[in-house]
């Protein structure tokens, strides 16, 4: 049997009801649906849910806390900073090593200190699927060192007149409140979708009952218009808007403005068995941080600080999908430009410094141009498949000092992979070899020595298997990589960037079984080991690679029926004894030893007709814990908050959620 390893788990929290869609034609399906190194989680926005949604990885597209929800996928870890800006890590790598795409376009945050990240501006509920690529086993979207996370809407086609939607409302501990609505109307000639949400929370308390500076509020909205005048032609236009603010426990300033404005255009044009896909996109990130709006200022001299970074990303992408029976090819090219600018100042009051900086012009910090070409193919014959691809990028970096062009650099990274898959009844086996190169990102080349960095070059072996039948699934993934010229940061008064060589290896194991169509048991584990291989910049050959998450383990036991579920989820991290203080990456630095921890959560849900009710008790054991890679907790004297080694996670909390489909 051919096993589709693009895991399509229906998110029964569907956005809309009682509509019907055309069955996708061969030339409308453009995902590599045999890849064992992909996981795809999607929600059906056209049919009424047939069962209650299950808390876990199936709800990733419903949770505004994306970093936390991705912990349900083995191999992911996170970095906590406060109420916003959390980092997602896969196999302990993030930032430029784990690019995040929305509808095939790359998204970044604007802050030079990574107060905001791409996930700060993404509202998962606005997308129909999230796909996780594991390792350098794809070249269609970018140079993938650790992998990639892709959020997609896909082109929507309706076969009949449709009007429907849903309403979600959640209330939880720490005055957490969430409300979102999704609406859809259209027919076989096109459709219009509208989504919107309001999310907010007060400061949470850790397991010892101490206040963590972490309150936030966020508003999002999106409009997506699709035109389908012909069977082989589809056009889409999208507009996304977002605004928010968040308190930060790890630094002396808070994020008081997180604004995103995005516009997109898409075209799918069929030519018999083949298809042309085109996208154009524009993203503007407008971010403000200060030290007086969300916390009391010490009010001494010019103690009021205000900073306003801005980022504009725009580009185009074209891809041809060629179908020749068992052989499918993807050939494409893309161009994008990424401009970063900022303005900042200080003053004797909040009003004075706000007016001062708002009247200043922006100064350019960097302009990065990407020109790319790629070719990728899959050949599936009987009980085996062969996958391969190559990508060539040209990256031009212009770095500015005080608004004036200071340095220019051009690099040409190359990426390629090949993979073999074998299909044996319920079992899929795979082995892949990949090589990916990337240039330093904005947060790396902005450091001392950053413009002298070499390309980072990862050569990686991926091995694995997936066993799946009607009531059980077991997957096992292993990887080993040698990264030459790995980009590392040495933190200090003036943080510097340098190249070294490293080795990484690890893997993930997941298992799930349903007994008697009632009892669900599942578990998973993930581990990554990293080691430095070079004597350089104070590092010794054999030193631990910094910012590596420890062994993680999860276990689930529960009962499931179509109209209800109840389960208990156990999650644990081992202690991390391998660290290198003061060294790290663009996300953060090693702070030393981190202790082990475990938490237990209880979840339940019930579906009645078009309504769903869900309840949860999280960290029921009220553990005081933090993740190894979380940032240090900063002392905030005006709020009587002491410093902590790391920002702690929320203590015991509860929430209840109501969903109505109409």
ABEGO torsion letter per residue (X at the ends): XBBBABBBBBBABBABBGBBBBBBBAAABABBAABAABBBBBBBAABBBABBBBBEAAAAAABABAAAAAAABBGBBBBBAEABGBBBBBGGBBEAABBBBBGGBBBBBABAAGABBAAAABBAAABABBBBBBEBABAAAEBBAAEBBBBBAEBBBBABBBBBEBBBBBBBBGGBBBBBBBBBBEBAAEBBBBBBBBBBBBBBBBAAGBBBBABBBBBBBBBBBBBBABAABBBBBBBBBBBBBBBBAABABBBABBBBBBBBBBBBBBBEABBBBBBBBBBBBBBBBBAAAABBBAGBEBABBBBBBBBBBBBBBBBBBBBBEABBBBBBBBBBBBBBBBBBBBBABAAAAAAAAAABBBBBABBBBBBBBBBBBBBBBEABBBBBBBBBBBBBBBBBBGGBBABBBBBBBBBBBBBBBBBBEABBBBBBBBBBBBBBBAAAAABBGAAABBBBBBBBBBBBBBBBBAABBBBBBBBBBBBBGBBBBBBBABBBBBBBBBBBBEEBBBBBBBBGGABBBBBBBBBBBBBBABBBGGBBBGBBBBGBBBBBBBBBBBBBBAABBBBBBBBBBBBBABBBBGBBBAABBBAEBBBBBBBBBBBBBBBBEABBBBBBBBGAAGBBBBBAABBBBBBBAAAGBBBBABBBBBBBBBBBBBBBBX
